[in-house]
Amino acid sequence: MTTTETLTGERADLLETLRQHRWFLTFTAQGLTDEQAASSPTASALCIGGLIKHVASVEESWVRFVEQGTSAMKSGEDADYEEHAANFRMAPGETLESIIARYHEVAAYTDKLVETVDLDLSHPLPAAPWFPEGKTWSARRVFVHIVAETSQHAGHADIIRESIDGQKTMG
């Protein structure tokens, strides 16, 4: 796609919605120190830096699914649950700046895919207890899922931020 072309319709809607919910998520981190971003001030173990890290990882994984199919997704015996849990935390030495930079890289790659991929391209979902057996998802459905995942975790991050210093994304 050249810079003179303008997206319209479904692709424009998907990109606008993805970008809006990514903004909500990253806005919660604005002005935080690394220590604050790694803190878990609520009853939950979640932290803002970890949520952004997790959403980047999930988005990247689903993009691989769109591009490569079922084999790109870890599931069942292949899943590394420690690695999954670690994606919700900031590791020693990680900075909020580096986590957000990586998220922006993942988002830019996803955006280019939204602009170009056949939205009807479909793959069977991997075997997992949370997916119905024999179900397939199109690229379109994957992008909607990424929006939902981002939105859900932006809400979590907003609650955590409000617990840290009272700042709210909206309201």
CYANA upper distance limits for C-alpha pairs under 8 A (distance plus 0.5 A):
  1 MET  CA      5 GLU  CA      7.07
  1 MET  CA    115 GLU  CA      8.10
  1 MET  CA    116 THR  CA      8.18
  7 LEU  CA     11 ARG  CA      6.97
  7 LEU  CA     12 ALA  CA      5.73
  7 LEU  CA    115 GLU  CA      8.08
  8 THR  CA     12 ALA  CA      5.39
  8 THR  CA     13 ASP  CA      8.05
  9 GLY  CA     13 ASP  CA      6.72
 10 GLU  CA     14 LEU  CA      6.62
 11 ARG  CA     15 LEU  CA      6.67
 11 ARG  CA    114 VAL  CA      6.94
 11 ARG  CA    115 GLU  CA      6.86
 12 ALA  CA     16 GLU  CA      6.52
 13 ASP  CA     17 THR  CA      6.56
 14 LEU  CA     18 LEU  CA      6.55
 14 LEU  CA    114 VAL  CA      8.09
 14 LEU  CA    143 PHE  CA      7.76
 14 LEU  CA    144 VAL  CA      8.04
 15 LEU  CA     19 ARG  CA      6.52
 15 LEU  CA    111 ASP  CA      7.05
 15 LEU  CA    114 VAL  CA      7.60
 16 GLU  CA     20 GLN  CA      6.56
 17 THR  CA     21 HIS  CA      6.77
 17 THR  CA    147 VAL  CA      7.50
 18 LEU  CA     22 ARG  CA      6.61
 18 LEU  CA    146 ILE  CA      8.15
 18 LEU  CA    147 VAL  CA      5.99
 18 LEU  CA    150 THR  CA      8.48
 19 ARG  CA     23 TRP  CA      6.58
 20 GLN  CA     24 PHE  CA      6.92
 21 HIS  CA     25 LEU  CA      6.81
 21 HIS  CA    147 VAL  CA      7.35
 21 HIS  CA    150 THR  CA      6.65
 21 HIS  CA    151 SER  CA      6.03
 21 HIS  CA    154 ALA  CA      7.68
 22 ARG  CA     26 THR  CA      6.69
 22 ARG  CA    150 THR  CA      6.95
 22 ARG  CA    151 SER  CA      8.23
 22 ARG  CA    154 ALA  CA      8.27
 23 TRP  CA     27 PHE  CA      6.24
 24 PHE  CA     28 THR  CA      7.24
 24 PHE  CA    151 SER  CA      8.31
 24 PHE  CA    154 ALA  CA      6.43
 24 PHE  CA    169 THR  CA      7.23
 25 LEU  CA     29 ALA  CA      8.08
 25 LEU  CA     52 ILE  CA      7.61
 25 LEU  CA    150 THR  CA      7.62
 25 LEU  CA    151 SER  CA      7.99
 25 LEU  CA    153 HIS  CA      7.62
 25 LEU  CA    154 ALA  CA      4.74
 25 LEU  CA    155 GLY  CA      8.21
 25 LEU  CA    157 ALA  CA      7.19
 25 LEU  CA    158 ASP  CA      8.21
 26 THR  CA     30 GLN  CA      7.46
 26 THR  CA     52 ILE  CA      7.74
 26 THR  CA    100 ILE  CA      7.89
 26 THR  CA    154 ALA  CA      8.42
 27 PHE  CA    169 THR  CA      7.29
 28 THR  CA     48 ILE  CA      7.95
 28 THR  CA    154 ALA  CA      8.23
 28 THR  CA    157 ALA  CA      6.76
 28 THR  CA    158 ASP  CA      6.35
 28 THR  CA    161 ARG  CA      6.62
 28 THR  CA    168 LYS  CA      7.98
 28 THR  CA    169 THR  CA      6.79
 29 ALA  CA     37 ALA  CA      7.32
 29 ALA  CA     48 ILE  CA      7.12
 29 ALA  CA     49 GLY  CA      8.02
 29 ALA  CA    161 ARG  CA      8.09
 32 LEU  CA     36 GLN  CA      6.27
 32 LEU  CA     37 ALA  CA      6.52
 33 THR  CA     37 ALA  CA      6.64
 33 THR  CA     96 LEU  CA      8.10
 34 ASP  CA     38 ALA  CA      6.65
 34 ASP  CA     49 GLY  CA      8.49
 34 ASP  CA     95 THR  CA      6.23
 34 ASP  CA     96 LEU  CA      6.01
 35 GLU  CA     39 SER  CA      6.69
 36 GLN  CA    164 ILE  CA      7.84
 37 ALA  CA     47 CYS  CA      6.72
 37 ALA  CA     48 ILE  CA      5.63
 37 ALA  CA     49 GLY  CA      5.40
 37 ALA  CA     50 GLY  CA      8.38
 37 ALA  CA     96 LEU  CA      7.12
 38 ALA  CA     47 CYS  CA      5.91
 38 ALA  CA     48 ILE  CA      7.07
 38 ALA  CA     49 GLY  CA      6.18
 38 ALA  CA     50 GLY  CA      7.45
 38 ALA  CA     89 ARG  CA      7.39
 38 ALA  CA     90 MET  CA      6.15
 39 SER  CA     47 CYS  CA      6.01
 39 SER  CA     48 ILE  CA      8.16
 40 SER  CA     44 SER  CA      7.27
 40 SER  CA     45 ALA  CA      6.04
 40 SER  CA     46 LEU  CA      6.15
 40 SER  CA     47 CYS  CA      5.45
 40 SER  CA    160 ILE  CA      7.77
 41 PRO  CA     47 CYS  CA      8.42
 41 PRO  CA    160 ILE  CA      7.06
 41 PRO  CA    163 SER  CA      6.64
 41 PRO  CA    164 ILE  CA      6.91
 42 THR  CA     46 LEU  CA      8.46
 42 THR  CA    160 ILE  CA      6.96
 42 THR  CA    163 SER  CA      7.29
 46 LEU  CA     50 GLY  CA      7.26
 46 LEU  CA     51 LEU  CA      7.37
 46 LEU  CA     88 PHE  CA      6.94
 46 LEU  CA     89 ARG  CA      7.68
 46 LEU  CA    160 ILE  CA      8.42
 47 CYS  CA     51 LEU  CA      6.65
 47 CYS  CA     88 PHE  CA      7.69
 47 CYS  CA     89 ARG  CA      7.12
 47 CYS  CA     90 MET  CA      8.48
 47 CYS  CA    157 ALA  CA      7.69
 47 CYS  CA    160 ILE  CA      7.38
 48 ILE  CA     52 ILE  CA      6.85
 48 ILE  CA    157 ALA  CA      5.82
 48 ILE  CA    160 ILE  CA      7.38
 48 ILE  CA    161 ARG  CA      7.91
 49 GLY  CA     53 LYS  CA      6.68
 49 GLY  CA     88 PHE  CA      8.34
 49 GLY  CA     89 ARG  CA      7.38
 49 GLY  CA     90 MET  CA      6.49
 49 GLY  CA     96 LEU  CA      6.38
 49 GLY  CA     99 ILE  CA      7.50
 50 GLY  CA     54 HIS  CA      6.47
 50 GLY  CA     87 ASN  CA      6.60
 50 GLY  CA     88 PHE  CA      4.56
 50 GLY  CA     89 ARG  CA      4.61
 50 GLY  CA     90 MET  CA      5.76
 51 LEU  CA     55 VAL  CA      6.62
 51 LEU  CA     87 ASN  CA      8.20
 51 LEU  CA     88 PHE  CA      6.01
 51 LEU  CA     89 ARG  CA      7.98
 51 LEU  CA    153 HIS  CA      6.96
 51 LEU  CA    157 ALA  CA      7.47
 52 ILE  CA     56 ALA  CA      6.71
 52 ILE  CA     99 ILE  CA      7.51
 52 ILE  CA    100 ILE  CA      7.50
 52 ILE  CA    103 TYR  CA      7.61
 53 LYS  CA     57 SER  CA      6.78
 53 LYS  CA     87 ASN  CA      6.43
 53 LYS  CA     88 PHE  CA      7.18
 53 LYS  CA     89 ARG  CA      8.24
 53 LYS  CA     90 MET  CA      8.32
 53 LYS  CA     99 ILE  CA      6.40
 53 LYS  CA    100 ILE  CA      8.19
 53 LYS  CA    103 TYR  CA      7.55
 54 HIS  CA     58 VAL  CA      6.62
 54 HIS  CA     87 ASN  CA      5.35
 54 HIS  CA     88 PHE  CA      5.94
 55 VAL  CA     59 GLU  CA      6.48
 55 VAL  CA    103 TYR  CA      8.38
 55 VAL  CA    149 GLU  CA      7.63
 55 VAL  CA    150 THR  CA      6.72
 55 VAL  CA    153 HIS  CA      8.03
 56 ALA  CA     60 GLU  CA      6.57
 56 ALA  CA    102 ARG  CA      7.89
 56 ALA  CA    103 TYR  CA      5.50
 56 ALA  CA    106 VAL  CA      6.81
 56 ALA  CA    107 ALA  CA      8.16
 57 SER  CA     61 SER  CA      6.64
 57 SER  CA     87 ASN  CA      7.90
 58 VAL  CA     62 TRP  CA      6.73
 58 VAL  CA    146 ILE  CA      8.34
 59 GLU  CA     63 VAL  CA      6.68
 59 GLU  CA    106 VAL  CA      7.77
 59 GLU  CA    107 ALA  CA      8.32
 59 GLU  CA    110 THR  CA      8.32
 59 GLU  CA    146 ILE  CA      6.57
 60 GLU  CA     64 ARG  CA      6.84
 60 GLU  CA    106 VAL  CA      6.63
 60 GLU  CA    110 THR  CA      8.25
 61 SER  CA     65 PHE  CA      6.90
 61 SER  CA     72 ALA  CA      7.98
 61 SER  CA     73 MET  CA      7.20
 62 TRP  CA     66 VAL  CA      6.85
 62 TRP  CA     73 MET  CA      8.22
 62 TRP  CA    142 VAL  CA      7.16
 62 TRP  CA    146 ILE  CA      8.21
 63 VAL  CA     67 GLU  CA      6.78
 63 VAL  CA    110 THR  CA      7.11
 63 VAL  CA    142 VAL  CA      8.47
 64 ARG  CA     68 GLN  CA      6.14
 64 ARG  CA     69 GLY  CA      7.74
 64 ARG  CA     72 ALA  CA      6.32
 64 ARG  CA     73 MET  CA      8.10
 65 PHE  CA     69 GLY  CA      5.07
 65 PHE  CA     70 THR  CA      6.45
 65 PHE  CA     71 SER  CA      8.07
 65 PHE  CA     72 ALA  CA      5.86
 65 PHE  CA     73 MET  CA      6.76
 65 PHE  CA    123 HIS  CA      8.27
 66 VAL  CA    121 LEU  CA      8.09
 66 VAL  CA    122 SER  CA      8.06
 66 VAL  CA    123 HIS  CA      7.96
 66 VAL  CA    138 SER  CA      8.24
 66 VAL  CA    139 ALA  CA      6.16
 66 VAL  CA    142 VAL  CA      7.96
 68 GLN  CA     72 ALA  CA      6.33
 69 GLY  CA     73 MET  CA      8.27
 69 GLY  CA    123 HIS  CA      5.92
 69 GLY  CA    124 PRO  CA      7.88
 70 THR  CA    123 HIS  CA      6.83
 70 THR  CA    124 PRO  CA      6.60
 70 THR  CA    125 LEU  CA      6.46
 70 THR  CA    126 PRO  CA      5.95
 71 SER  CA    126 PRO  CA      8.16
 73 MET  CA    126 PRO  CA      7.20
 74 LYS  CA     78 ASP  CA      5.87
 74 LYS  CA     79 ALA  CA      5.49
 74 LYS  CA     80 ASP  CA      8.46
 74 LYS  CA    126 PRO  CA      8.30
 75 SER  CA     79 ALA  CA      5.28
 75 SER  CA    126 PRO  CA      6.98
 75 SER  CA    127 ALA  CA      6.97
 75 SER  CA    128 ALA  CA      6.64
 76 GLY  CA    127 ALA  CA      7.45
 76 GLY  CA    128 ALA  CA      6.70
 80 ASP  CA     84 HIS  CA      6.79
 81 TYR  CA     85 ALA  CA      6.58
 82 GLU  CA     86 ALA  CA      6.58
 83 GLU  CA     87 ASN  CA      6.92
 84 HIS  CA     88 PHE  CA      7.91
 85 ALA  CA     89 ARG  CA      7.96
 86 ALA  CA     90 MET  CA      8.19
 86 ALA  CA     91 ALA  CA      8.19
 90 MET  CA     94 GLU  CA      6.53
 90 MET  CA     95 THR  CA      8.16
 94 GLU  CA     98 SER  CA      7.38
 94 GLU  CA     99 ILE  CA      7.82
 95 THR  CA     99 ILE  CA      6.83
 96 LEU  CA    100 ILE  CA      6.61
 97 GLU  CA    101 ALA  CA      6.58
 98 SER  CA    102 ARG  CA      6.66
 99 ILE  CA    103 TYR  CA      6.73
100 ILE  CA    104 HIS  CA      6.70
101 ALA  CA    105 GLU  CA      6.87
102 ARG  CA    106 VAL  CA      6.78
103 TYR  CA    107 ALA  CA      6.55
104 HIS  CA    108 ALA  CA      6.56
105 GLU  CA    109 TYR  CA      6.85
106 VAL  CA    110 THR  CA      6.72
107 ALA  CA    111 ASP  CA      6.54
108 ALA  CA    112 LYS  CA      6.89
109 TYR  CA    113 LEU  CA      6.95
110 THR  CA    114 VAL  CA      6.71
111 ASP  CA    115 GLU  CA      6.82
112 LYS  CA    116 THR  CA      6.99
113 LEU  CA    117 VAL  CA      5.98
114 VAL  CA    119 LEU  CA      8.34
114 VAL  CA    143 PHE  CA      8.36
117 VAL  CA    121 LEU  CA      8.24
117 VAL  CA    139 ALA  CA      8.14
118 ASP  CA    139 ALA  CA      7.75
119 LEU  CA    138 SER  CA      6.97
119 LEU  CA    139 ALA  CA      5.38
119 LEU  CA    140 ARG  CA      5.35
120 ASP  CA    138 SER  CA      5.79
120 ASP  CA    139 ALA  CA      6.60
120 ASP  CA    140 ARG  CA      7.04
121 LEU  CA    138 SER  CA      5.76
121 LEU  CA    139 ALA  CA      6.13
122 SER  CA    136 THR  CA      6.74
122 SER  CA    137 TRP  CA      5.83
122 SER  CA    138 SER  CA      4.46
122 SER  CA    139 ALA  CA      6.72
123 HIS  CA    136 THR  CA      5.79
123 HIS  CA    137 TRP  CA      6.26
123 HIS  CA    138 SER  CA      7.07
124 PRO  CA    134 GLY  CA      7.18
124 PRO  CA    135 LYS  CA      6.33
124 PRO  CA    136 THR  CA      4.50
124 PRO  CA    137 TRP  CA      6.93
125 LEU  CA    131 PHE  CA      7.55
125 LEU  CA    134 GLY  CA      7.81
125 LEU  CA    135 LYS  CA      6.41
125 LEU  CA    136 THR  CA      5.79
125 LEU  CA    137 TRP  CA      7.08
126 PRO  CA    131 PHE  CA      8.17
127 ALA  CA    131 PHE  CA      7.45
127 ALA  CA    133 GLU  CA      7.45
128 ALA  CA    132 PRO  CA      8.47
131 PHE  CA    135 LYS  CA      7.76
137 TRP  CA    141 ARG  CA      6.23
137 TRP  CA    142 VAL  CA      7.02
138 SER  CA    142 VAL  CA      6.81
139 ALA  CA    143 PHE  CA      6.80
140 ARG  CA    144 VAL  CA      6.90
141 ARG  CA    145 HIS  CA      6.68
142 VAL  CA    146 ILE  CA      6.76
143 PHE  CA    147 VAL  CA      6.84
144 VAL  CA    148 ALA  CA      6.83
145 HIS  CA    149 GLU  CA      6.59
146 ILE  CA    150 THR  CA      6.53
147 VAL  CA    151 SER  CA      6.50
148 ALA  CA    152 GLN  CA      6.54
149 GLU  CA    153 HIS  CA      6.79
150 THR  CA    154 ALA  CA      6.49
151 SER  CA    155 GLY  CA      6.90
152 GLN  CA    156 HIS  CA      7.11
153 HIS  CA    157 ALA  CA      6.56
154 ALA  CA    158 ASP  CA      6.59
155 GLY  CA    159 ILE  CA      6.95
156 HIS  CA    160 ILE  CA      6.88
157 ALA  CA    161 ARG  CA      6.53
158 ASP  CA    162 GLU  CA      6.64
158 ASP  CA    168 LYS  CA      6.69
158 ASP  CA    169 THR  CA      6.78
159 ILE  CA    163 SER  CA      6.80
159 ILE  CA    168 LYS  CA      8.39
160 ILE  CA    164 ILE  CA      6.84
161 ARG  CA    165 ASP  CA      6.93
161 ARG  CA    166 GLY  CA      7.24
161 ARG  CA    167 GLN  CA      6.65
161 ARG  CA    168 LYS  CA      7.45
162 GLU  CA    166 GLY  CA      4.53
162 GLU  CA    167 GLN  CA      5.46
162 GLU  CA    168 LYS  CA      6.20
